Amino acid sequence: MSETTPKIAAKVPAVLDLEPGTYWWCACGLSAKQPFCDGAHKACEIRPVKLEVTEAGKHALCQCKRTKSAPFCDGSHRGL
């Protein structure tokens, strides 16, 4: 991984039941707590993405880090 190319954490989305609140999605792929940030991005230039959940429910969060609609999965993992 270069300092500007995210590491692929997984080639499937993380489908999670999330409660309302603020979450930080890992954009670099280095976090041990995928798909959420654990501060590992300090080793690169990629920063996490803030996610504000207003309604409880299922959310498919990208883990391949190639989505064009971060932090949500857009199917980009299918091309990897």
MODELLER restraints for C-alpha pairs under 7 A, 6 or more apart:
rsr = mdl.restraints
at = mdl.atoms
rsr.add(forms.Gaussian(group=physical.xy_distance, feature=features.Distance(at['CA:1:A'], at['CA:7:A']), mean=5.78, stdev=0.5))
rsr.add(forms.Gaussian(group=physical.xy_distance, feature=features.Distance(at['CA:3:A'], at['CA:44:A']), mean=4.70, stdev=0.5))
rsr.add(forms.Gaussian(group=physical.xy_distance, feature=features.Distance(at['CA:3:A'], at['CA:45:A']), mean=5.56, stdev=0.5))
rsr.add(forms.Gaussian(group=physical.xy_distance, feature=features.Distance(at['CA:4:A'], at['CA:45:A']), mean=5.95, stdev=0.5))
rsr.add(forms.Gaussian(group=physical.xy_distance, feature=features.Distance(at['CA:4:A'], at['CA:46:A']), mean=6.17, stdev=0.5))
rsr.add(forms.Gaussian(group=physical.xy_distance, feature=features.Distance(at['CA:6:A'], at['CA:27:A']), mean=6.76, stdev=0.5))
rsr.add(forms.Gaussian(group=physical.xy_distance, feature=features.Distance(at['CA:6:A'], at['CA:28:A']), mean=4.39, stdev=0.5))
rsr.add(forms.Gaussian(group=physical.xy_distance, feature=features.Distance(at['CA:6:A'], at['CA:29:A']), mean=5.57, stdev=0.5))
rsr.add(forms.Gaussian(group=physical.xy_distance, feature=features.Distance(at['CA:6:A'], at['CA:65:A']), mean=6.24, stdev=0.5))
rsr.add(forms.Gaussian(group=physical.xy_distance, feature=features.Distance(at['CA:7:A'], at['CA:28:A']), mean=6.02, stdev=0.5))
rsr.add(forms.Gaussian(group=physical.xy_distance, feature=features.Distance(at['CA:7:A'], at['CA:29:A']), mean=4.56, stdev=0.5))
rsr.add(forms.Gaussian(group=physical.xy_distance, feature=features.Distance(at['CA:7:A'], at['CA:30:A']), mean=6.48, stdev=0.5))
rsr.add(forms.Gaussian(group=physical.xy_distance, feature=features.Distance(at['CA:8:A'], at['CA:29:A']), mean=5.76, stdev=0.5))
rsr.add(forms.Gaussian(group=physical.xy_distance, feature=features.Distance(at['CA:8:A'], at['CA:63:A']), mean=6.67, stdev=0.5))
rsr.add(forms.Gaussian(group=physical.xy_distance, feature=features.Distance(at['CA:8:A'], at['CA:64:A']), mean=4.51, stdev=0.5))
rsr.add(forms.Gaussian(group=physical.xy_distance, feature=features.Distance(at['CA:8:A'], at['CA:65:A']), mean=6.03, stdev=0.5))
rsr.add(forms.Gaussian(group=physical.xy_distance, feature=features.Distance(at['CA:9:A'], at['CA:29:A']), mean=5.17, stdev=0.5))
rsr.add(forms.Gaussian(group=physical.xy_distance, feature=features.Distance(at['CA:9:A'], at['CA:63:A']), mean=5.36, stdev=0.5))
rsr.add(forms.Gaussian(group=physical.xy_distance, feature=features.Distance(at['CA:9:A'], at['CA:64:A']), mean=5.64, stdev=0.5))
rsr.add(forms.Gaussian(group=physical.xy_distance, feature=features.Distance(at['CA:10:A'], at['CA:63:A']), mean=5.17, stdev=0.5))
rsr.add(forms.Gaussian(group=physical.xy_distance, feature=features.Distance(at['CA:10:A'], at['CA:64:A']), mean=5.32, stdev=0.5))
rsr.add(forms.Gaussian(group=physical.xy_distance, feature=features.Distance(at['CA:11:A'], at['CA:63:A']), mean=6.54, stdev=0.5))
rsr.add(forms.Gaussian(group=physical.xy_distance, feature=features.Distance(at['CA:11:A'], at['CA:64:A']), mean=5.31, stdev=0.5))
rsr.add(forms.Gaussian(group=physical.xy_distance, feature=features.Distance(at['CA:11:A'], at['CA:77:A']), mean=5.23, stdev=0.5))
rsr.add(forms.Gaussian(group=physical.xy_distance, feature=features.Distance(at['CA:12:A'], at['CA:63:A']), mean=6.41, stdev=0.5))
rsr.add(forms.Gaussian(group=physical.xy_distance, feature=features.Distance(at['CA:12:A'], at['CA:77:A']), mean=6.50, stdev=0.5))
rsr.add(forms.Gaussian(group=physical.xy_distance, feature=features.Distance(at['CA:13:A'], at['CA:60:A']), mean=5.70, stdev=0.5))
rsr.add(forms.Gaussian(group=physical.xy_distance, feature=features.Distance(at['CA:13:A'], at['CA:61:A']), mean=5.40, stdev=0.5))
rsr.add(forms.Gaussian(group=physical.xy_distance, feature=features.Distance(at['CA:13:A'], at['CA:62:A']), mean=4.84, stdev=0.5))
rsr.add(forms.Gaussian(group=physical.xy_distance, feature=features.Distance(at['CA:13:A'], at['CA:63:A']), mean=5.39, stdev=0.5))
rsr.add(forms.Gaussian(group=physical.xy_distance, feature=features.Distance(at['CA:13:A'], at['CA:73:A']), mean=6.09, stdev=0.5))
rsr.add(forms.Gaussian(group=physical.xy_distance, feature=features.Distance(at['CA:14:A'], at['CA:35:A']), mean=6.79, stdev=0.5))
rsr.add(forms.Gaussian(group=physical.xy_distance, feature=features.Distance(at['CA:14:A'], at['CA:60:A']), mean=5.50, stdev=0.5))
rsr.add(forms.Gaussian(group=physical.xy_distance, feature=features.Distance(at['CA:14:A'], at['CA:61:A']), mean=5.12, stdev=0.5))
rsr.add(forms.Gaussian(group=physical.xy_distance, feature=features.Distance(at['CA:14:A'], at['CA:62:A']), mean=6.51, stdev=0.5))
rsr.add(forms.Gaussian(group=physical.xy_distance, feature=features.Distance(at['CA:14:A'], at['CA:63:A']), mean=6.63, stdev=0.5))
rsr.add(forms.Gaussian(group=physical.xy_distance, feature=features.Distance(at['CA:15:A'], at['CA:58:A']), mean=6.44, stdev=0.5))
rsr.add(forms.Gaussian(group=physical.xy_distance, feature=features.Distance(at['CA:15:A'], at['CA:59:A']), mean=5.52, stdev=0.5))
rsr.add(forms.Gaussian(group=physical.xy_distance, feature=features.Distance(at['CA:15:A'], at['CA:60:A']), mean=4.25, stdev=0.5))
rsr.add(forms.Gaussian(group=physical.xy_distance, feature=features.Distance(at['CA:15:A'], at['CA:61:A']), mean=6.30, stdev=0.5))
rsr.add(forms.Gaussian(group=physical.xy_distance, feature=features.Distance(at['CA:16:A'], at['CA:58:A']), mean=5.29, stdev=0.5))
rsr.add(forms.Gaussian(group=physical.xy_distance, feature=features.Distance(at['CA:16:A'], at['CA:59:A']), mean=5.40, stdev=0.5))
rsr.add(forms.Gaussian(group=physical.xy_distance, feature=features.Distance(at['CA:16:A'], at['CA:60:A']), mean=6.46, stdev=0.5))
rsr.add(forms.Gaussian(group=physical.xy_distance, feature=features.Distance(at['CA:17:A'], at['CA:57:A']), mean=5.16, stdev=0.5))
rsr.add(forms.Gaussian(group=physical.xy_distance, feature=features.Distance(at['CA:17:A'], at['CA:58:A']), mean=4.35, stdev=0.5))
rsr.add(forms.Gaussian(group=physical.xy_distance, feature=features.Distance(at['CA:17:A'], at['CA:59:A']), mean=6.42, stdev=0.5))
rsr.add(forms.Gaussian(group=physical.xy_distance, feature=features.Distance(at['CA:18:A'], at['CA:56:A']), mean=5.55, stdev=0.5))
rsr.add(forms.Gaussian(group=physical.xy_distance, feature=features.Distance(at['CA:18:A'], at['CA:57:A']), mean=5.59, stdev=0.5))
rsr.add(forms.Gaussian(group=physical.xy_distance, feature=features.Distance(at['CA:18:A'], at['CA:58:A']), mean=6.25, stdev=0.5))
rsr.add(forms.Gaussian(group=physical.xy_distance, feature=features.Distance(at['CA:18:A'], at['CA:59:A']), mean=6.93, stdev=0.5))
rsr.add(forms.Gaussian(group=physical.xy_distance, feature=features.Distance(at['CA:19:A'], at['CA:53:A']), mean=6.92, stdev=0.5))
rsr.add(forms.Gaussian(group=physical.xy_distance, feature=features.Distance(at['CA:19:A'], at['CA:55:A']), mean=6.80, stdev=0.5))
rsr.add(forms.Gaussian(group=physical.xy_distance, feature=features.Distance(at['CA:19:A'], at['CA:56:A']), mean=4.39, stdev=0.5))
rsr.add(forms.Gaussian(group=physical.xy_distance, feature=features.Distance(at['CA:19:A'], at['CA:57:A']), mean=6.79, stdev=0.5))
rsr.add(forms.Gaussian(group=physical.xy_distance, feature=features.Distance(at['CA:20:A'], at['CA:53:A']), mean=4.68, stdev=0.5))
rsr.add(forms.Gaussian(group=physical.xy_distance, feature=features.Distance(at['CA:20:A'], at['CA:54:A']), mean=4.84, stdev=0.5))
rsr.add(forms.Gaussian(group=physical.xy_distance, feature=features.Distance(at['CA:20:A'], at['CA:55:A']), mean=5.39, stdev=0.5))
rsr.add(forms.Gaussian(group=physical.xy_distance, feature=features.Distance(at['CA:20:A'], at['CA:56:A']), mean=5.44, stdev=0.5))
rsr.add(forms.Gaussian(group=physical.xy_distance, feature=features.Distance(at['CA:21:A'], at['CA:52:A']), mean=5.87, stdev=0.5))
rsr.add(forms.Gaussian(group=physical.xy_distance, feature=features.Distance(at['CA:21:A'], at['CA:53:A']), mean=5.26, stdev=0.5))
rsr.add(forms.Gaussian(group=physical.xy_distance, feature=features.Distance(at['CA:21:A'], at['CA:54:A']), mean=6.70, stdev=0.5))
rsr.add(forms.Gaussian(group=physical.xy_distance, feature=features.Distance(at['CA:22:A'], at['CA:51:A']), mean=5.75, stdev=0.5))
rsr.add(forms.Gaussian(group=physical.xy_distance, feature=features.Distance(at['CA:22:A'], at['CA:52:A']), mean=4.69, stdev=0.5))
rsr.add(forms.Gaussian(group=physical.xy_distance, feature=features.Distance(at['CA:22:A'], at['CA:53:A']), mean=6.34, stdev=0.5))
rsr.add(forms.Gaussian(group=physical.xy_distance, feature=features.Distance(at['CA:23:A'], at['CA:50:A']), mean=5.98, stdev=0.5))
rsr.add(forms.Gaussian(group=physical.xy_distance, feature=features.Distance(at['CA:23:A'], at['CA:51:A']), mean=5.01, stdev=0.5))
rsr.add(forms.Gaussian(group=physical.xy_distance, feature=features.Distance(at['CA:23:A'], at['CA:52:A']), mean=6.40, stdev=0.5))
rsr.add(forms.Gaussian(group=physical.xy_distance, feature=features.Distance(at['CA:24:A'], at['CA:36:A']), mean=5.69, stdev=0.5))
rsr.add(forms.Gaussian(group=physical.xy_distance, feature=features.Distance(at['CA:24:A'], at['CA:37:A']), mean=5.63, stdev=0.5))
rsr.add(forms.Gaussian(group=physical.xy_distance, feature=features.Distance(at['CA:24:A'], at['CA:48:A']), mean=5.94, stdev=0.5))
rsr.add(forms.Gaussian(group=physical.xy_distance, feature=features.Distance(at['CA:24:A'], at['CA:49:A']), mean=5.55, stdev=0.5))
rsr.add(forms.Gaussian(group=physical.xy_distance, feature=features.Distance(at['CA:24:A'], at['CA:50:A']), mean=4.69, stdev=0.5))
rsr.add(forms.Gaussian(group=physical.xy_distance, feature=features.Distance(at['CA:24:A'], at['CA:51:A']), mean=5.87, stdev=0.5))
rsr.add(forms.Gaussian(group=physical.xy_distance, feature=features.Distance(at['CA:25:A'], at['CA:35:A']), mean=5.86, stdev=0.5))
rsr.add(forms.Gaussian(group=physical.xy_distance, feature=features.Distance(at['CA:25:A'], at['CA:36:A']), mean=4.46, stdev=0.5))
rsr.add(forms.Gaussian(group=physical.xy_distance, feature=features.Distance(at['CA:25:A'], at['CA:37:A']), mean=5.54, stdev=0.5))
rsr.add(forms.Gaussian(group=physical.xy_distance, feature=features.Distance(at['CA:25:A'], at['CA:48:A']), mean=5.47, stdev=0.5))
rsr.add(forms.Gaussian(group=physical.xy_distance, feature=features.Distance(at['CA:25:A'], at['CA:49:A']), mean=5.10, stdev=0.5))
rsr.add(forms.Gaussian(group=physical.xy_distance, feature=features.Distance(at['CA:25:A'], at['CA:50:A']), mean=6.32, stdev=0.5))
rsr.add(forms.Gaussian(group=physical.xy_distance, feature=features.Distance(at['CA:25:A'], at['CA:51:A']), mean=6.76, stdev=0.5))
rsr.add(forms.Gaussian(group=physical.xy_distance, feature=features.Distance(at['CA:25:A'], at['CA:71:A']), mean=6.25, stdev=0.5))
rsr.add(forms.Gaussian(group=physical.xy_distance, feature=features.Distance(at['CA:26:A'], at['CA:34:A']), mean=6.79, stdev=0.5))
rsr.add(forms.Gaussian(group=physical.xy_distance, feature=features.Distance(at['CA:26:A'], at['CA:35:A']), mean=5.68, stdev=0.5))
rsr.add(forms.Gaussian(group=physical.xy_distance, feature=features.Distance(at['CA:26:A'], at['CA:36:A']), mean=4.87, stdev=0.5))
rsr.add(forms.Gaussian(group=physical.xy_distance, feature=features.Distance(at['CA:26:A'], at['CA:37:A']), mean=4.37, stdev=0.5))
rsr.add(forms.Gaussian(group=physical.xy_distance, feature=features.Distance(at['CA:26:A'], at['CA:48:A']), mean=4.91, stdev=0.5))
rsr.add(forms.Gaussian(group=physical.xy_distance, feature=features.Distance(at['CA:26:A'], at['CA:49:A']), mean=6.74, stdev=0.5))
rsr.add(forms.Gaussian(group=physical.xy_distance, feature=features.Distance(at['CA:27:A'], at['CA:46:A']), mean=6.54, stdev=0.5))
rsr.add(forms.Gaussian(group=physical.xy_distance, feature=features.Distance(at['CA:27:A'], at['CA:47:A']), mean=6.29, stdev=0.5))
rsr.add(forms.Gaussian(group=physical.xy_distance, feature=features.Distance(at['CA:27:A'], at['CA:48:A']), mean=5.08, stdev=0.5))
rsr.add(forms.Gaussian(group=physical.xy_distance, feature=features.Distance(at['CA:27:A'], at['CA:49:A']), mean=6.58, stdev=0.5))
rsr.add(forms.Gaussian(group=physical.xy_distance, feature=features.Distance(at['CA:27:A'], at['CA:65:A']), mean=5.99, stdev=0.5))
rsr.add(forms.Gaussian(group=physical.xy_distance, feature=features.Distance(at['CA:28:A'], at['CA:41:A']), mean=6.11, stdev=0.5))
rsr.add(forms.Gaussian(group=physical.xy_distance, feature=features.Distance(at['CA:28:A'], at['CA:46:A']), mean=5.47, stdev=0.5))
rsr.add(forms.Gaussian(group=physical.xy_distance, feature=features.Distance(at['CA:28:A'], at['CA:47:A']), mean=6.88, stdev=0.5))
rsr.add(forms.Gaussian(group=physical.xy_distance, feature=features.Distance(at['CA:29:A'], at['CA:65:A']), mean=6.67, stdev=0.5))
rsr.add(forms.Gaussian(group=physical.xy_distance, feature=features.Distance(at['CA:30:A'], at['CA:40:A']), mean=5.68, stdev=0.5))
rsr.add(forms.Gaussian(group=physical.xy_distance, feature=features.Distance(at['CA:30:A'], at['CA:41:A']), mean=6.53, stdev=0.5))
rsr.add(forms.Gaussian(group=physical.xy_distance, feature=features.Distance(at['CA:31:A'], at['CA:37:A']), mean=5.59, stdev=0.5))
rsr.add(forms.Gaussian(group=physical.xy_distance, feature=features.Distance(at['CA:31:A'], at['CA:38:A']), mean=5.38, stdev=0.5))
rsr.add(forms.Gaussian(group=physical.xy_distance, feature=features.Distance(at['CA:31:A'], at['CA:39:A']), mean=6.95, stdev=0.5))
rsr.add(forms.Gaussian(group=physical.xy_distance, feature=features.Distance(at['CA:31:A'], at['CA:40:A']), mean=5.33, stdev=0.5))
rsr.add(forms.Gaussian(group=physical.xy_distance, feature=features.Distance(at['CA:32:A'], at['CA:38:A']), mean=6.84, stdev=0.5))
rsr.add(forms.Gaussian(group=physical.xy_distance, feature=features.Distance(at['CA:35:A'], at['CA:61:A']), mean=6.87, stdev=0.5))
rsr.add(forms.Gaussian(group=physical.xy_distance, feature=features.Distance(at['CA:35:A'], at['CA:63:A']), mean=6.06, stdev=0.5))
rsr.add(forms.Gaussian(group=physical.xy_distance, feature=features.Distance(at['CA:37:A'], at['CA:48:A']), mean=6.44, stdev=0.5))
rsr.add(forms.Gaussian(group=physical.xy_distance, feature=features.Distance(at['CA:41:A'], at['CA:47:A']), mean=6.21, stdev=0.5))
rsr.add(forms.Gaussian(group=physical.xy_distance, feature=features.Distance(at['CA:49:A'], at['CA:71:A']), mean=6.80, stdev=0.5))
rsr.add(forms.Gaussian(group=physical.xy_distance, feature=features.Distance(at['CA:60:A'], at['CA:72:A']), mean=5.83, stdev=0.5))
rsr.add(forms.Gaussian(group=physical.xy_distance, feature=features.Distance(at['CA:60:A'], at['CA:73:A']), mean=5.73, stdev=0.5))
rsr.add(forms.Gaussian(group=physical.xy_distance, feature=features.Distance(at['CA:61:A'], at['CA:71:A']), mean=5.66, stdev=0.5))
rsr.add(forms.Gaussian(group=physical.xy_distance, feature=features.Distance(at['CA:61:A'], at['CA:72:A']), mean=4.43, stdev=0.5))
rsr.add(forms.Gaussian(group=physical.xy_distance, feature=features.Distance(at['CA:61:A'], at['CA:73:A']), mean=5.17, stdev=0.5))
rsr.add(forms.Gaussian(group=physical.xy_distance, feature=features.Distance(at['CA:62:A'], at['CA:71:A']), mean=5.91, stdev=0.5))
rsr.add(forms.Gaussian(group=physical.xy_distance, feature=features.Distance(at['CA:62:A'], at['CA:72:A']), mean=5.26, stdev=0.5))
rsr.add(forms.Gaussian(group=physical.xy_distance, feature=features.Distance(at['CA:62:A'], at['CA:73:A']), mean=4.23, stdev=0.5))
rsr.add(forms.Gaussian(group=physical.xy_distance, feature=features.Distance(at['CA:64:A'], at['CA:77:A']), mean=5.79, stdev=0.5))
rsr.add(forms.Gaussian(group=physical.xy_distance, feature=features.Distance(at['CA:66:A'], at['CA:76:A']), mean=6.00, stdev=0.5))
rsr.add(forms.Gaussian(group=physical.xy_distance, feature=features.Distance(at['CA:67:A'], at['CA:73:A']), mean=5.92, stdev=0.5))
rsr.add(forms.Gaussian(group=physical.xy_distance, feature=features.Distance(at['CA:67:A'], at['CA:74:A']), mean=5.58, stdev=0.5))
rsr.add(forms.Gaussian(group=physical.xy_distance, feature=features.Distance(at['CA:67:A'], at['CA:76:A']), mean=5.60, stdev=0.5))
rsr.add(forms.Gaussian(group=physical.xy_distance, feature=features.Distance(at['CA:68:A'], at['CA:74:A']), mean=6.85, stdev=0.5))
